[in-house]
Each structure stands twice: as structure tokens, then as C-alpha cells.
Amino acid sequence: MKFINYLESITGVEIYPLTSFLIFFIFFLFVTVYVMKSDKTHLKEVSQIPLD
């Protein structure tokens, strides 16, 4: 039995890809806004931590 047959037997399986995409998109959007609004000197300081 192929994997697709297991997926077809699950009721409401089409919502899972949409939900996972929305979670990823919201997280990516949140991180992007956080980086854009954060203090640049703090980001530069944090980026140098591995090199110290």
C-alpha cells in the first residue's frame, strides 16, 4: 500500500499543509519584523559573540 493511500483515508487531511504553511509564514513574518525593528548596535554586538 502506497503512502498516498494512507493520506486519502484521513478525514480533513487537506487542512494540515495549509496550517503548517500559515504557522511558517507567521513565524517568518514575526522574525522579519523583529529584525527590522531591533536595535542595530545590539544585533552587531550579538553577531560578534561566536568570534570572541
mmCIF entry with sequence, helices, sheets and N, C-alpha, C, O atoms, coordinates in Angstrom:
data_MODEL
# 
_entry.id   MODEL 
# 
_entity.id                         1 
_entity.type                       polymer 
_entity.pdbx_number_of_molecules   1 
# 
_entity_poly.entity_id                      1 
_entity_poly.type                           'polypeptide(L)' 
_entity_poly.nstd_linkage                   no 
_entity_poly.nstd_monomer                   no 
_entity_poly.pdbx_seq_one_letter_code       MKFINYLESITGVEIYPLTSFLIFFIFFLFVTVYVMKSDKTHLKEVSQIPLD 
_entity_poly.pdbx_seq_one_letter_code_can   MKFINYLESITGVEIYPLTSFLIFFIFFLFVTVYVMKSDKTHLKEVSQIPLD 
_entity_poly.pdbx_strand_id                 A 
# 
loop_
_entity_poly_seq.entity_id 
_entity_poly_seq.num 
_entity_poly_seq.mon_id 
_entity_poly_seq.hetero 
1 1  MET n 
1 2  LYS n 
1 3  PHE n 
1 4  ILE n 
1 5  ASN n 
1 6  TYR n 
1 7  LEU n 
1 8  GLU n 
1 9  SER n 
1 10 ILE n 
1 11 THR n 
1 12 GLY n 
1 13 VAL n 
1 14 GLU n 
1 15 ILE n 
1 16 TYR n 
1 17 PRO n 
1 18 LEU n 
1 19 THR n 
1 20 SER n 
1 21 PHE n 
1 22 LEU n 
1 23 ILE n 
1 24 PHE n 
1 25 PHE n 
1 26 ILE n 
1 27 PHE n 
1 28 PHE n 
1 29 LEU n 
1 30 PHE n 
1 31 VAL n 
1 32 THR n 
1 33 VAL n 
1 34 TYR n 
1 35 VAL n 
1 36 MET n 
1 37 LYS n 
1 38 SER n 
1 39 ASP n 
1 40 LYS n 
1 41 THR n 
1 42 HIS n 
1 43 LEU n 
1 44 LYS n 
1 45 GLU n 
1 46 VAL n 
1 47 SER n 
1 48 GLN n 
1 49 ILE n 
1 50 PRO n 
1 51 LEU n 
1 52 ASP n 
# 
_struct_asym.id          A 
_struct_asym.entity_id   1 
# 
loop_
_struct_conf.conf_type_id 
_struct_conf.id 
_struct_conf.pdbx_PDB_helix_id 
_struct_conf.beg_label_comp_id 
_struct_conf.beg_label_asym_id 
_struct_conf.beg_label_seq_id 
_struct_conf.pdbx_beg_PDB_ins_code 
_struct_conf.end_label_comp_id 
_struct_conf.end_label_asym_id 
_struct_conf.end_label_seq_id 
_struct_conf.pdbx_end_PDB_ins_code 
_struct_conf.beg_auth_comp_id 
_struct_conf.beg_auth_asym_id 
_struct_conf.beg_auth_seq_id 
_struct_conf.end_auth_comp_id 
_struct_conf.end_auth_asym_id 
_struct_conf.end_auth_seq_id 
_struct_conf.pdbx_PDB_helix_class 
_struct_conf.details 
_struct_conf.pdbx_PDB_helix_length 
HELX_P HELX_P1 AA1 PHE A 3  ? GLU A 8  ? PHE A 3  GLU A 8  1 ? 6  
HELX_P HELX_P2 AA2 ILE A 15 ? LYS A 37 ? ILE A 15 LYS A 37 1 ? 23 
HELX_P HELX_P3 AA3 LYS A 40 ? SER A 47 ? LYS A 40 SER A 47 1 ? 8  
HELX_P HELX_P4 AA4 ILE A 49 ? LEU A 51 ? ILE A 49 LEU A 51 5 ? 3  
# 
_struct_conf_type.id          HELX_P 
_struct_conf_type.criteria    ? 
_struct_conf_type.reference   ? 
# 
loop_
_atom_site.group_PDB 
_atom_site.id 
_atom_site.type_symbol 
_atom_site.label_atom_id 
_atom_site.label_alt_id 
_atom_site.label_comp_id 
_atom_site.label_asym_id 
_atom_site.label_entity_id 
_atom_site.label_seq_id 
_atom_site.pdbx_PDB_ins_code 
_atom_site.Cartn_x 
_atom_site.Cartn_y 
_atom_site.Cartn_z 
_atom_site.occupancy 
_atom_site.B_iso_or_equiv 
_atom_site.pdbx_formal_charge 
_atom_site.auth_seq_id 
_atom_site.auth_comp_id 
_atom_site.auth_asym_id 
_atom_site.auth_atom_id 
_atom_site.pdbx_PDB_model_num 
ATOM 1   N N  . MET A 1 1  ? 0.837   -1.181 0.000  1.00 0.00 ? 1  MET A N  1 
ATOM 2   C CA . MET A 1 1  ? 0.000   0.000  0.000  1.00 0.00 ? 1  MET A CA 1 
ATOM 3   C C  . MET A 1 1  ? 0.883   1.246  0.000  1.00 0.00 ? 1  MET A C  1 
ATOM 4   O O  . MET A 1 1  ? 1.834   1.352  0.774  1.00 0.00 ? 1  MET A O  1 
ATOM 5   N N  . LYS A 1 2  ? 0.549   2.179  -0.879 1.00 0.00 ? 2  LYS A N  1 
ATOM 6   C CA . LYS A 1 2  ? 1.351   3.390  -1.008 1.00 0.00 ? 2  LYS A CA 1 
ATOM 7   C C  . LYS A 1 2  ? 0.987   4.403  0.072  1.00 0.00 ? 2  LYS A C  1 
ATOM 8   O O  . LYS A 1 2  ? -0.097  4.361  0.655  1.00 0.00 ? 2  LYS A O  1 
ATOM 9   N N  . PHE A 1 3  ? 1.919   5.307  0.317  1.00 0.00 ? 3  PHE A N  1 
ATOM 10  C CA . PHE A 1 3  ? 1.752   6.336  1.340  1.00 0.00 ? 3  PHE A CA 1 
ATOM 11  C C  . PHE A 1 3  ? 0.554   7.229  1.052  1.00 0.00 ? 3  PHE A C  1 
ATOM 12  O O  . PHE A 1 3  ? -0.136  7.651  1.981  1.00 0.00 ? 3  PHE A O  1 
ATOM 13  N N  . ILE A 1 4  ? 0.295   7.524  -0.215 1.00 0.00 ? 4  ILE A N  1 
ATOM 14  C CA . ILE A 1 4  ? -0.820  8.401  -0.596 1.00 0.00 ? 4  ILE A CA 1 
ATOM 15  C C  . ILE A 1 4  ? -2.148  7.795  -0.190 1.00 0.00 ? 4  ILE A C  1 
ATOM 16  O O  . ILE A 1 4  ? -3.094  8.522  0.114  1.00 0.00 ? 4  ILE A O  1 
ATOM 17  N N  . ASN A 1 5  ? -2.232  6.477  -0.180 1.00 0.00 ? 5  ASN A N  1 
ATOM 18  C CA . ASN A 1 5  ? -3.478  5.820  0.218  1.00 0.00 ? 5  ASN A CA 1 
ATOM 19  C C  . ASN A 1 5  ? -3.760  6.053  1.698  1.00 0.00 ? 5  ASN A C  1 
ATOM 20  O O  . ASN A 1 5  ? -4.919  6.192  2.091  1.00 0.00 ? 5  ASN A O  1 
ATOM 21  N N  . TYR A 1 6  ? -2.723  6.097  2.519  1.00 0.00 ? 6  TYR A N  1 
ATOM 22  C CA . TYR A 1 6  ? -2.915  6.397  3.936  1.00 0.00 ? 6  TYR A CA 1 
ATOM 23  C C  . TYR A 1 6  ? -3.422  7.823  4.120  1.00 0.00 ? 6  TYR A C  1 
ATOM 24  O O  . TYR A 1 6  ? -4.302  8.065  4.946  1.00 0.00 ? 6  TYR A O  1 
ATOM 25  N N  . LEU A 1 7  ? -2.880  8.762  3.363  1.00 0.00 ? 7  LEU A N  1 
ATOM 26  C CA . LEU A 1 7  ? -3.300  10.152 3.479  1.00 0.00 ? 7  LEU A CA 1 
ATOM 27  C C  . LEU A 1 7  ? -4.749  10.340 3.027  1.00 0.00 ? 7  LEU A C  1 
ATOM 28  O O  . LEU A 1 7  ? -5.489  11.131 3.612  1.00 0.00 ? 7  LEU A O  1 
ATOM 29  N N  . GLU A 1 8  ? -5.148  9.617  1.993  1.00 0.00 ? 8  GLU A N  1 
ATOM 30  C CA . GLU A 1 8  ? -6.513  9.754  1.495  1.00 0.00 ? 8  GLU A CA 1 
ATOM 31  C C  . GLU A 1 8  ? -7.531  9.226  2.490  1.00 0.00 ? 8  GLU A C  1 
ATOM 32  O O  . GLU A 1 8  ? -8.692  9.634  2.468  1.00 0.00 ? 8  GLU A O  1 
ATOM 33  N N  . SER A 1 9  ? -7.109  8.331  3.353  1.00 0.00 ? 9  SER A N  1 
ATOM 34  C CA . SER A 1 9  ? -8.053  7.749  4.311  1.00 0.00 ? 9  SER A CA 1 
ATOM 35  C C  . SER A 1 9  ? -8.263  8.636  5.535  1.00 0.00 ? 9  SER A C  1 
ATOM 36  O O  . SER A 1 9  ? -9.177  8.375  6.318  1.00 0.00 ? 9  SER A O  1 
ATOM 37  N N  . ILE A 1 10 ? -7.451  9.677  5.728  1.00 0.00 ? 10 ILE A N  1 
ATOM 38  C CA . ILE A 1 10 ? -7.583  10.569 6.881  1.00 0.00 ? 10 ILE A CA 1 
ATOM 39  C C  . ILE A 1 10 ? -8.604  11.654 6.554  1.00 0.00 ? 10 ILE A C  1 
ATOM 40  O O  . ILE A 1 10 ? -8.498  12.337 5.535  1.00 0.00 ? 10 ILE A O  1 
ATOM 41  N N  . THR A 1 11 ? -9.571  11.801 7.414  1.00 0.00 ? 11 THR A N  1 
ATOM 42  C CA . THR A 1 11 ? -10.594 12.831 7.218  1.00 0.00 ? 11 THR A CA 1 
ATOM 43  C C  . THR A 1 11 ? -10.005 14.205 7.524  1.00 0.00 ? 11 THR A C  1 
ATOM 44  O O  . THR A 1 11 ? -9.396  14.402 8.575  1.00 0.00 ? 11 THR A O  1 
ATOM 45  N N  . GLY A 1 12 ? -10.188 15.154 6.606  1.00 0.00 ? 12 GLY A N  1 
ATOM 46  C CA . GLY A 1 12 ? -9.729  16.522 6.815  1.00 0.00 ? 12 GLY A CA 1 
ATOM 47  C C  . GLY A 1 12 ? -8.233  16.694 6.657  1.00 0.00 ? 12 GLY A C  1 
ATOM 48  O O  . GLY A 1 12 ? -7.666  17.636 7.211  1.00 0.00 ? 12 GLY A O  1 
ATOM 49  N N  . VAL A 1 13 ? -7.571  15.811 5.913  1.00 0.00 ? 13 VAL A N  1 
ATOM 50  C CA . VAL A 1 13 ? -6.118  15.881 5.777  1.00 0.00 ? 13 VAL A CA 1 
ATOM 51  C C  . VAL A 1 13 ? -5.666  17.123 5.000  1.00 0.00 ? 13 VAL A C  1 
ATOM 52  O O  . VAL A 1 13 ? -4.515  17.541 5.125  1.00 0.00 ? 13 VAL A O  1 
ATOM 53  N N  . GLU A 1 14 ? -6.544  17.706 4.213  1.00 0.00 ? 14 GLU A N  1 
ATOM 54  C CA . GLU A 1 14 ? -6.141  18.853 3.392  1.00 0.00 ? 14 GLU A CA 1 
ATOM 55  C C  . GLU A 1 14 ? -5.872  20.100 4.222  1.00 0.00 ? 14 GLU A C  1 
ATOM 56  O O  . GLU A 1 14 ? -5.280  21.050 3.711  1.00 0.00 ? 14 GLU A O  1 
ATOM 57  N N  . ILE A 1 15 ? -6.283  20.128 5.470  1.00 0.00 ? 15 ILE A N  1 
ATOM 58  C CA . ILE A 1 15 ? -6.062  21.299 6.313  1.00 0.00 ? 15 ILE A CA 1 
ATOM 59  C C  . ILE A 1 15 ? -4.632  21.337 6.860  1.00 0.00 ? 15 ILE A C  1 
ATOM 60  O O  . ILE A 1 15 ? -4.138  22.417 7.185  1.00 0.00 ? 15 ILE A O  1 
ATOM 61  N N  . TYR A 1 16 ? -3.961  20.202 6.971  1.00 0.00 ? 16 TYR A N  1 
ATOM 62  C CA . TYR A 1 16 ? -2.621  20.152 7.562  1.00 0.00 ? 16 TYR A CA 1 
ATOM 63  C C  . TYR A 1 16 ? -1.565  20.928 6.774  1.00 0.00 ? 16 TYR A C  1 
ATOM 64  O O  . TYR A 1 16 ? -0.793  21.666 7.385  1.00 0.00 ? 16 TYR A O  1 
ATOM 65  N N  . PRO A 1 17 ? -1.495  20.798 5.467  1.00 0.00 ? 17 PRO A N  1 
ATOM 66  C CA . PRO A 1 17 ? -0.499  21.609 4.731  1.00 0.00 ? 17 PRO A CA 1 
ATOM 67  C C  . PRO A 1 17 ? -0.771  23.106 4.845  1.00 0.00 ? 17 PRO A C  1 
ATOM 68  O O  . PRO A 1 17 ? 0.162   23.900 4.962  1.00 0.00 ? 17 PRO A O  1 
ATOM 69  N N  . LEU A 1 18 ? -2.024  23.488 4.811  1.00 0.00 ? 18 LEU A N  1 
ATOM 70  C CA . LEU A 1 18 ? -2.367  24.903 4.934  1.00 0.00 ? 18 LEU A CA 1 
ATOM 71  C C  . LEU A 1 18 ? -2.003  25.430 6.317  1.00 0.00 ? 18 LEU A C  1 
ATOM 72  O O  . LEU A 1 18 ? -1.470  26.532 6.444  1.00 0.00 ? 18 LEU A O  1 
ATOM 73  N N  . THR A 1 19 ? -2.287  24.654 7.343  1.00 0.00 ? 19 THR A N  1 
ATOM 74  C CA . THR A 1 19 ? -1.960  25.056 8.701  1.00 0.00 ? 19 THR A CA 1 
ATOM 75  C C  . THR A 1 19 ? -0.459  25.188 8.892  1.00 0.00 ? 19 THR A C  1 
ATOM 76  O O  . THR A 1 19 ? 0.003   26.164 9.484  1.00 0.00 ? 19 THR A O  1 
ATOM 77  N N  . SER A 1 20 ? 0.302   24.232 8.405  1.00 0.00 ? 20 SER A N  1 
ATOM 78  C CA . SER A 1 20 ? 1.755   24.298 8.561  1.00 0.00 ? 20 SER A CA 1 
ATOM 79  C C  . SER A 1 20 ? 2.337   25.475 7.782  1.00 0.00 ? 20 SER A C  1 
ATOM 80  O O  . SER A 1 20 ? 3.280   26.116 8.246  1.00 0.00 ? 20 SER A O  1 
ATOM 81  N N  . PHE A 1 21 ? 1.790   25.765 6.612  1.00 0.00 ? 21 PHE A N  1 
ATOM 82  C CA . PHE A 1 21 ? 2.254   26.926 5.850  1.00 0.00 ? 21 PHE A CA 1 
ATOM 83  C C  . PHE A 1 21 ? 1.964   28.225 6.592  1.00 0.00 ? 21 PHE A C  1 
ATOM 84  O O  . PHE A 1 21 ? 2.813   29.115 6.641  1.00 0.00 ? 21 PHE A O  1 
ATOM 85  N N  . LEU A 1 22 ? 0.777   28.338 7.165  1.00 0.00 ? 22 LEU A N  1 
ATOM 86  C CA . LEU A 1 22 ? 0.428   29.552 7.903  1.00 0.00 ? 22 LEU A CA 1 
ATOM 87  C C  . LEU A 1 22 ? 1.316   29.734 9.127  1.00 0.00 ? 22 LEU A C  1 
ATOM 88  O O  . LEU A 1 22 ? 1.742   30.853 9.416  1.00 0.00 ? 22 LEU A O  1 
ATOM 89  N N  . ILE A 1 23 ? 1.604   28.653 9.852  1.00 0.00 ? 23 ILE A N  1 
ATOM 90  C CA . ILE A 1 23 ? 2.490   28.744 11.005 1.00 0.00 ? 23 ILE A CA 1 
ATOM 91  C C  . ILE A 1 23 ? 3.881   29.210 10.570 1.00 0.00 ? 23 ILE A C  1 
ATOM 92  O O  . ILE A 1 23 ? 4.463   30.095 11.197 1.00 0.00 ? 23 ILE A O  1 
ATOM 93  N N  . PHE A 1 24 ? 4.414   28.616 9.495  1.00 0.00 ? 24 PHE A N  1 
ATOM 94  C CA . PHE A 1 24 ? 5.721   29.019 8.988  1.00 0.00 ? 24 PHE A CA 1 
ATOM 95  C C  . PHE A 1 24 ? 5.711   30.477 8.545  1.00 0.00 ? 24 PHE A C  1 
ATOM 96  O O  . PHE A 1 24 ? 6.636   31.224 8.863  1.00 0.00 ? 24 PHE A O  1 
ATOM 97  N N  . PHE A 1 25 ? 4.685   30.890 7.820  1.00 0.00 ? 25 PHE A N  1 
ATOM 98  C CA . PHE A 1 25 ? 4.626   32.245 7.292  1.00 0.00 ? 25 PHE A CA 1 
ATOM 99  C C  . PHE A 1 25 ? 4.530   33.275 8.418  1.00 0.00 ? 25 PHE A C  1 
ATOM 100 O O  . PHE A 1 25 ? 5.204   34.304 8.375  1.00 0.00 ? 25 PHE A O  1 
ATOM 101 N N  . ILE A 1 26 ? 3.699   33.006 9.423  1.00 0.00 ? 26 ILE A N  1 
ATOM 102 C CA . ILE A 1 26 ? 3.557   33.933 10.544 1.00 0.00 ? 26 ILE A CA 1 
ATOM 103 C C  . ILE A 1 26 ? 4.861   34.029 11.321 1.00 0.00 ? 26 ILE A C  1 
ATOM 104 O O  . ILE A 1 26 ? 5.263   35.123 11.716 1.00 0.00 ? 26 ILE A O  1 
ATOM 105 N N  . PHE A 1 27 ? 5.530   32.895 11.547 1.00 0.00 ? 27 PHE A N  1 
ATOM 106 C CA . PHE A 1 27 ? 6.812   32.910 12.245 1.00 0.00 ? 27 PHE A CA 1 
ATOM 107 C C  . PHE A 1 27 ? 7.855   33.689 11.448 1.00 0.00 ? 27 PHE A C  1 
ATOM 108 O O  . PHE A 1 27 ? 8.583   34.500 12.022 1.00 0.00 ? 27 PHE A O  1 
ATOM 109 N N  . PHE A 1 28 ? 7.942   33.461 10.144 1.00 0.00 ? 28 PHE A N  1 
ATOM 110 C CA . PHE A 1 28 ? 8.888   34.171 9.286  1.00 0.00 ? 28 PHE A CA 1 
ATOM 111 C C  . PHE A 1 28 ? 8.594   35.668 9.289  1.00 0.00 ? 28 PHE A C  1 
ATOM 112 O O  . PHE A 1 28 ? 9.517   36.482 9.332  1.00 0.00 ? 28 PHE A O  1 
ATOM 113 N N  . LEU A 1 29 ? 7.322   36.031 9.244  1.00 0.00 ? 29 LEU A N  1 
ATOM 114 C CA . LEU A 1 29 ? 6.936   37.431 9.272  1.00 0.00 ? 29 LEU A CA 1 
ATOM 115 C C  . LEU A 1 29 ? 7.310   38.071 10.608 1.00 0.00 ? 29 LEU A C  1 
ATOM 116 O O  . LEU A 1 29 ? 7.814   39.194 10.638 1.00 0.00 ? 29 LEU A O  1 
ATOM 117 N N  . PHE A 1 30 ? 7.066   37.363 11.711 1.00 0.00 ? 30 PHE A N  1 
ATOM 118 C CA . PHE A 1 30 ? 7.409   37.863 13.038 1.00 0.00 ? 30 PHE A CA 1 
ATOM 119 C C  . PHE A 1 30 ? 8.916   38.086 13.168 1.00 0.00 ? 30 PHE A C  1 
ATOM 120 O O  . PHE A 1 30 ? 9.343   39.120 13.681 1.00 0.00 ? 30 PHE A O  1 
ATOM 121 N N  . VAL A 1 31 ? 9.719   37.137 12.713 1.00 0.00 ? 31 VAL A N  1 
ATOM 122 C CA . VAL A 1 31 ? 11.176  37.268 12.795 1.00 0.00 ? 31 VAL A CA 1 
ATOM 123 C C  . VAL A 1 31 ? 11.656  38.425 11.932 1.00 0.00 ? 31 VAL A C  1 
ATOM 124 O O  . VAL A 1 31 ? 12.547  39.169 12.341 1.00 0.00 ? 31 VAL A O  1 
ATOM 125 N N  . THR A 1 32 ? 11.087  38.588 10.760 1.00 0.00 ? 32 THR A N  1 
ATOM 126 C CA . THR A 1 32 ? 11.468  39.687 9.877  1.00 0.00 ? 32 THR A CA 1 
ATOM 127 C C  . THR A 1 32 ? 11.152  41.042 10.518 1.00 0.00 ? 32 THR A C  1 
ATOM 128 O O  . THR A 1 32 ? 11.984  41.948 10.487 1.00 0.00 ? 32 THR A O  1 
ATOM 129 N N  . VAL A 1 33 ? 9.980   41.183 11.087 1.00 0.00 ? 33 VAL A N  1 
ATOM 130 C CA . VAL A 1 33 ? 9.605   42.441 11.749 1.00 0.00 ? 33 VAL A CA 1 
ATOM 131 C C  . VAL A 1 33 ? 10.503  42.685 12.954 1.00 0.00 ? 33 VAL A C  1 
ATOM 132 O O  . VAL A 1 33 ? 10.923  43.817 13.192 1.00 0.00 ? 33 VAL A O  1 
ATOM 133 N N  . TYR A 1 34 ? 10.800  41.635 13.716 1.00 0.00 ? 34 TYR A N  1 
ATOM 134 C CA . TYR A 1 34 ? 11.670  41.776 14.885 1.00 0.00 ? 34 TYR A CA 1 
ATOM 135 C C  . TYR A 1 34 ? 13.061  42.274 14.486 1.00 0.00 ? 34 TYR A C  1 
ATOM 136 O O  . TYR A 1 34 ? 13.614  43.159 15.139 1.00 0.00 ? 34 TYR A O  1 
ATOM 137 N N  . VAL A 1 35 ? 13.618  41.716 13.433 1.00 0.00 ? 35 VAL A N  1 
ATOM 138 C CA . VAL A 1 35 ? 14.960  42.114 12.989 1.00 0.00 ? 35 VAL A CA 1 
ATOM 139 C C  . VAL A 1 35 ? 14.948  43.536 12.450 1.00 0.00 ? 35 VAL A C  1 
ATOM 140 O O  . VAL A 1 35 ? 15.886  44.296 12.688 1.00 0.00 ? 35 VAL A O  1 
ATOM 141 N N  . MET A 1 36 ? 13.907  43.899 11.735 1.00 0.00 ? 36 MET A N  1 
ATOM 142 C CA . MET A 1 36 ? 13.842  45.248 11.179 1.00 0.00 ? 36 MET A CA 1 
ATOM 143 C C  . MET A 1 36 ? 13.695  46.309 12.269 1.00 0.00 ? 36 MET A C  1 
ATOM 144 O O  . MET A 1 36 ? 14.239  47.405 12.136 1.00 0.00 ? 36 MET A O  1 
ATOM 145 N N  . LYS A 1 37 ? 12.972  46.002 13.339 1.00 0.00 ? 37 LYS A N  1 
ATOM 146 C CA . LYS A 1 37 ? 12.718  46.983 14.388 1.00 0.00 ? 37 LYS A CA 1 
ATOM 147 C C  . LYS A 1 37 ? 13.733  46.941 15.521 1.00 0.00 ? 37 LYS A C  1 
ATOM 148 O O  . LYS A 1 37 ? 13.744  47.835 16.367 1.00 0.00 ? 37 LYS A O  1 
ATOM 149 N N  . SER A 1 38 ? 14.581  45.928 15.553 1.00 0.00 ? 38 SER A N  1 
ATOM 150 C CA . SER A 1 38 ? 15.526  45.814 16.660 1.00 0.00 ? 38 SER A CA 1 
ATOM 151 C C  . SER A 1 38 ? 16.673  46.817 16.507 1.00 0.00 ? 38 SER A C  1 
ATOM 152 O O  . SER A 1 38 ? 16.917  47.357 15.428 1.00 0.00 ? 38 SER A O  1 
ATOM 153 N N  . ASP A 1 39 ? 17.355  47.041 17.607 1.00 0.00 ? 39 ASP A N  1 
ATOM 154 C CA . ASP A 1 39 ? 18.477  47.971 17.647 1.00 0.00 ? 39 ASP A CA 1 
ATOM 155 C C  . ASP A 1 39 ? 19.664  47.373 16.885 1.00 0.00 ? 39 ASP A C  1 
ATOM 156 O O  . ASP A 1 39 ? 20.100  46.262 17.185 1.00 0.00 ? 39 ASP A O  1 
ATOM 157 N N  . LYS A 1 40 ? 20.171  48.091 15.925 1.00 0.00 ? 40 LYS A N  1 
ATOM 158 C CA . LYS A 1 40 ? 21.251  47.579 15.066 1.00 0.00 ? 40 LYS A CA 1 
ATOM 159 C C  . LYS A 1 40 ? 22.550  47.373 15.839 1.00 0.00 ? 40 LYS A C  1 
ATOM 160 O O  . LYS A 1 40 ? 23.310  46.455 15.530 1.00 0.00 ? 40 LYS A O  1 
ATOM 161 N N  . THR A 1 41 ? 22.812  48.202 16.826 1.00 0.00 ? 41 THR A N  1 
ATOM 162 C CA . THR A 1 41 ? 24.042  48.024 17.602 1.00 0.00 ? 41 THR A CA 1 
ATOM 163 C C  . THR A 1 41 ? 23.972  46.733 18.427 1.00 0.00 ? 41 THR A C  1 
ATOM 164 O O  . THR A 1 41 ? 24.979  46.047 18.603 1.00 0.00 ? 41 THR A O  1 
ATOM 165 N N  . HIS A 1 42 ? 22.786  46.413 18.925 1.00 0.00 ? 42 HIS A N  1 
ATOM 166 C CA . HIS A 1 42 ? 22.623  45.163 19.663 1.00 0.00 ? 42 HIS A CA 1 
ATOM 167 C C  . HIS A 1 42 ? 22.839  43.964 18.735 1.00 0.00 ? 42 HIS A C  1 
ATOM 168 O O  . HIS A 1 42 ? 23.495  42.997 19.124 1.00 0.00 ? 42 HIS A O  1 
ATOM 169 N N  . LEU A 1 43 ? 22.302  44.014 17.532 1.00 0.00 ? 43 LEU A N  1 
ATOM 170 C CA . LEU A 1 43 ? 22.476  42.912 16.586 1.00 0.00 ? 43 LEU A CA 1 
ATOM 171 C C  . LEU A 1 43 ? 23.940  42.731 16.212 1.00 0.00 ? 43 LEU A C  1 
ATOM 172 O O  . LEU A 1 43 ? 24.419  41.603 16.093 1.00 0.00 ? 43 LEU A O  1 
ATOM 173 N N  . LYS A 1 44 ? 24.647  43.833 16.028 1.00 0.00 ? 44 LYS A N  1 
ATOM 174 C CA . LYS A 1 44 ? 26.069  43.743 15.698 1.00 0.00 ? 44 LYS A CA 1 
ATOM 175 C C  . LYS A 1 44 ? 26.843  43.140 16.866 1.00 0.00 ? 44 LYS A C  1 
ATOM 176 O O  . LYS A 1 44 ? 27.743  42.326 16.664 1.00 0.00 ? 44 LYS A O  1 
ATOM 177 N N  . GLU A 1 45 ? 26.495  43.537 18.076 1.00 0.00 ? 45 GLU A N  1 
ATOM 178 C CA . GLU A 1 45 ? 27.141  43.001 19.270 1.00 0.00 ? 45 GLU A CA 1 
ATOM 179 C C  . GLU A 1 45 ? 26.881  41.498 19.415 1.00 0.00 ? 45 GLU A C  1 
ATOM 180 O O  . GLU A 1 45 ? 27.793  40.733 19.726 1.00 0.00 ? 45 GLU A O  1 
ATOM 181 N N  . VAL A 1 46 ? 25.660  41.092 19.191 1.00 0.00 ? 46 VAL A N  1 
ATOM 182 C CA . VAL A 1 46 ? 25.303  39.675 19.299 1.00 0.00 ? 46 VAL A CA 1 
ATOM 183 C C  . VAL A 1 46 ? 25.967  38.858 18.181 1.00 0.00 ? 46 VAL A C  1 
ATOM 184 O O  . VAL A 1 46 ? 26.345  37.706 18.397 1.00 0.00 ? 46 VAL A O  1 
ATOM 185 N N  . SER A 1 47 ? 26.104  39.434 17.022 1.00 0.00 ? 47 SER A N  1 
ATOM 186 C CA . SER A 1 47 ? 26.737  38.703 15.913 1.00 0.00 ? 47 SER A CA 1 
ATOM 187 C C  . SER A 1 47 ? 28.220  38.454 16.137 1.00 0.00 ? 47 SER A C  1 
ATOM 188 O O  . SER A 1 47 ? 28.801  37.558 15.524 1.00 0.00 ? 47 SER A O  1 
ATOM 189 N N  . GLN A 1 48 ? 28.829  39.234 17.001 1.00 0.00 ? 48 GLN A N  1 
ATOM 190 C CA . GLN A 1 48 ? 30.263  39.065 17.281 1.00 0.00 ? 48 GLN A CA 1 
ATOM 191 C C  . GLN A 1 48 ? 30.536  38.055 18.398 1.00 0.00 ? 48 GLN A C  1 
ATOM 192 O O  . GLN A 1 48 ? 31.696  37.717 18.633 1.00 0.00 ? 48 GLN A O  1 
ATOM 193 N N  . ILE A 1 49 ? 29.527  37.573 19.080 1.00 0.00 ? 49 ILE A N  1 
ATOM 194 C CA . ILE A 1 49 ? 29.701  36.642 20.197 1.00 0.00 ? 49 ILE A CA 1 
ATOM 195 C C  . ILE A 1 49 ? 30.459  35.368 19.786 1.00 0.00 ? 49 ILE A C  1 
ATOM 196 O O  . ILE A 1 49 ? 31.366  34.960 20.511 1.00 0.00 ? 49 ILE A O  1 
ATOM 197 N N  . PRO A 1 50 ? 30.129  34.727 18.661 1.00 0.00 ? 50 PRO A N  1 
ATOM 198 C CA . PRO A 1 50 ? 30.882  33.498 18.311 1.00 0.00 ? 50 PRO A CA 1 
ATOM 199 C C  . PRO A 1 50 ? 32.366  33.753 18.024 1.00 0.00 ? 50 PRO A C  1 
ATOM 200 O O  . PRO A 1 50 ? 33.192  32.850 18.160 1.00 0.00 ? 50 PRO A O  1 
ATOM 201 N N  . LEU A 1 51 ? 32.693  34.968 17.632 1.00 0.00 ? 51 LEU A N  1 
ATOM 202 C CA . LEU A 1 51 ? 34.076  35.264 17.262 1.00 0.00 ? 51 LEU A CA 1 
ATOM 203 C C  . LEU A 1 51 ? 34.931  35.672 18.456 1.00 0.00 ? 51 LEU A C  1 
ATOM 204 O O  . LEU A 1 51 ? 36.158  35.699 18.360 1.00 0.00 ? 51 LEU A O  1 
ATOM 205 N N  . ASP A 1 52 ? 34.298  35.986 19.568 1.00 0.00 ? 52 ASP A N  1 
ATOM 206 C CA . ASP A 1 52 ? 35.060  36.403 20.763 1.00 0.00 ? 52 ASP A CA 1 
ATOM 207 C C  . ASP A 1 52 ? 35.638  35.225 21.511 1.00 0.00 ? 52 ASP A C  1 
ATOM 208 O O  . ASP A 1 52 ? 36.301  35.408 22.532 1.00 0.00 ? 52 ASP A O  1 
# 
